[in-house]
Amino acid sequence: FNVTVLNSTAVNVSWQMLTKEDARGDILGYYILYKRKSEPEASWKNKTVDRAETTSSVLASLDEYTSYQFAIQAFNRKGVSGRSEIVERETDEGVVPEPPQNITVITKGSRAINISWTAGFDGNSAIGNYTVEISEHDQIFKDVICQGSLSSSACVVSSLSTTASLTGLFPWTIYNIRVFARNKIGRSNSSPIINVTTDEAGMLLTLWSFLLCMKRVMDESYTITTRTWQGVGRYTRNFW
């Protein structure tokens, strides 16, 4: 029977499967017992494991930086076994997570930028979400809208994702982008800031091409007209 601390709120409990002889019958499952060490008179809490072949389980939602006592019992149709030896462990002290790293542009267009990042150390407390902020031309950072956001007014991404598609941007604009991580303790410092320029808008390119074309037509028309009038002038002088 062993207990391994995973972070500030979770441990992994593992054990060896009892033989049929030791269990005096077919095992149906296990009870994982736990309580705070500071409360020796408190009743044991338990987590039921209903599969006999299972030999490990994660206990989550524990208190941070707290000493716990753990034990295990097996059960079958005849009843519950005696309790194992008690194992004591202390959960980690939680801190804010480290900033996300390796902010990278996946793709970009005139109105959107798709980025990715890698998670830093979670601070011994599971990361809850990520927040992306932007600024234009080194102005003050502000919230930005992104696809699949957990918020209607900001880019808040689930901890299950390390990508974001930022939308509603302006064409041909320089943006500064940064990312934050948040866990139960609080928000991380800012990630390294990246600078990205959105593409030119397709409509603007089309309009610019049209104007250039019209300029050429007008220039050619002016040249033809000038030459025509010059020819008429020579003919008129010769006539008179």
N, C-alpha and C positions, 0 to 999 in steps of 0.2 A: 504494500500500500504506500503510495507516494503522492505528494502534493507539490506542484511546481507553480510558482507565482508567474503570471503572464503580464500583468500590469497593475495599475493602482486599484482596479475594481474586479479583477478576474483571476482565477487559478485553474489549473488543470489537475484533475484527480485521476490517478490510474491505479490499477490493481491486477493481481493475477486471478484467473478464473479458478474456482474451486473444483476439485474432482467430484464426480457423482458420489463416491464413497464418503468424502469429507463433508459433502453437503447433505448426506443421507437422503438423497432423492434428486430429482431434476430441479435445478435452480430456475426460477422464473424471472429474477431480476435482483436489483440492489437498491439499498437506501444509502445515499451519501449524507452524512450528518455533519453539521457545522454550527458554530456559535462563536461570539466574541469571547476572547480569553478574559476580558475584564468583567464578564458576567458569568462566573462559574455556576451560579445557581439557576441560570436561565435554562429553559427547555431547549433541547436540540431542534434546530430547523432541519428539514430534510428535502432532498431532491430524489425523486424516484426514477430509476433506470429500469425500464420494462423489458429489456432484451438481455437474455442470459449470456449471450456471446459477447456483449459489449464489455470492454475492459478499461474504458476511460471516458471522462465527461468533463465539460467545462462548467464551473460555477461562476456566474457573472453577477453584476449588480451588488458587489460587496462594497464596503466602505473603504475609502482611501486611507493609506498609512495606518492600518488597524491590524492588530494581532488576532488571529482566529485559531480555533481548534477544529480539527477535522477527524472523522472516523467513518467507517463503512460497515454495513450489515448486508448479508444476502438473505433472500427469502424464497420459499417454495410453498407448495400447497399445505405443508404441515406447520408452517410458521416462519419465524424470523430467527436468524442465527445470532450468536453473541456478537457484541461490538468488537471491532478491531482495536488495535492500539491507537492512541490519540497522537496525531501529528499536528504540530504548531507551525504556523507560517504567518508572516506579516506582509500585507499588501504594500505595493510601492507607494512612495509619495508622489502625488500628481503635480505636474507643472504645465505651463502652457506649451503647446507644440512648437517645434522648430519651424521656421518659414519654409514654404514650398520651394523647390529648387528646379533648375533646368527649364525655365519657362521658354517654350518653343512655339513658333508660328507653324501650324500645320498647313493651312491654306488661307488665302485672303482674297477679297474682291473690293469693289468700290463701296459697298455698304456693310460688309461683315468681315470679321477676323476670327479664325478658328485657332485656338491655342491648346497646348497641353503642358503638364508639369509633372514632377515627381514629388511624392510626399516626403517630408522630413520626419525626424523622430517625433512620435505622437505624445511625448511627455508623460508616458505611463498611464495615459487616459485616452480612450479611443477617440479619434477625430470625428467630430459630428458633421462638419460641412466646410466648404471652401467659399470664400468671397472674392470676386474679381472687381477691381476698380480701374478707371481710366482717367486720363486728363488729356486735353488738347493743347498742343504747343506749349508744354510746360506750365499750364495753368493748374488750379487746384484740382486734386483728384476728386472724383465723384462716382456715384453708382452708374452702372450700365445695365441694359437689358440683355439677357441671353436666353437661348432656347433651353427649355426644361428646368428653369429656375424654380427654386422653392419659395421665392418671393416675387410679387408682382411689380415691385419697384426697384429691385436690385438683382445682381447676378450672384445668387447663392446656390452652390452646387452640392449635391449629396456627396458624402465621403466615399461612396462607391465609385465615383467618377473622378478622373483627373484631367478632364477636358472641358472646354466651354466654347460655345459659338456666340460671339458678341455681335449683336445686330443693331440696326438703327443708326449706323455711323454715317459720316459724311465722306463723299468721294475726295480723293487727292488731299487727305488730311493726315498730319503726323499725330499719332496717339502714343502716350506712355501708358503701359499696362503693368499692374502689379497684382499679386494674389496673396491672400491670407488664409491660414488654417485656424479652425476653432475646435477646442475640445471642452470637456466639462469645466475645466479650470478657467479658460478664457481664450483670447485671440492671440495668435502668434504675431511676431513682427512681420514687416513686409518682406515679400520675396524680392530678389533682384529685379529691378525695373527694366523692361525692354521697350524699345522704340520701334513702332511699326507705322508705315505710311500706306493708307488705303489706295487702291487703284483709281485711275481716272474713270469717270462714268462713261458707259457706252454711248449714251445720248449726246454727251458733250463732244465726244470724239466724232460722232456722226455730223453734228452741227458744225464743228470746226472744219471737217472735210468739205462740207457743203459750201461754207463761206469761202474756203480757199478755191474751190472750183468756180464759184461765181466771180471771184476776183480775177481768175484767169480769163474767163469768158468776157468780162468787162474790159480787161486790158487788151485782149485780142480785138474786141469790137471797136475800142478806141483807136487802135492802130489802123484797122481797116478803114474806119471813117476818116481819119486824118489823111491817109494816103489817097482816099477817094477825092476829098476836097482839094488836096494838092494837085491832083490830076485835072480836076475841073478848072482850077485857077489857071493852070498852064494853057488849057484849051481856050479859055475865055480871052487870055492875053493874045494868043495867036489869032483868034477870030477878029478881034478889033484892030 
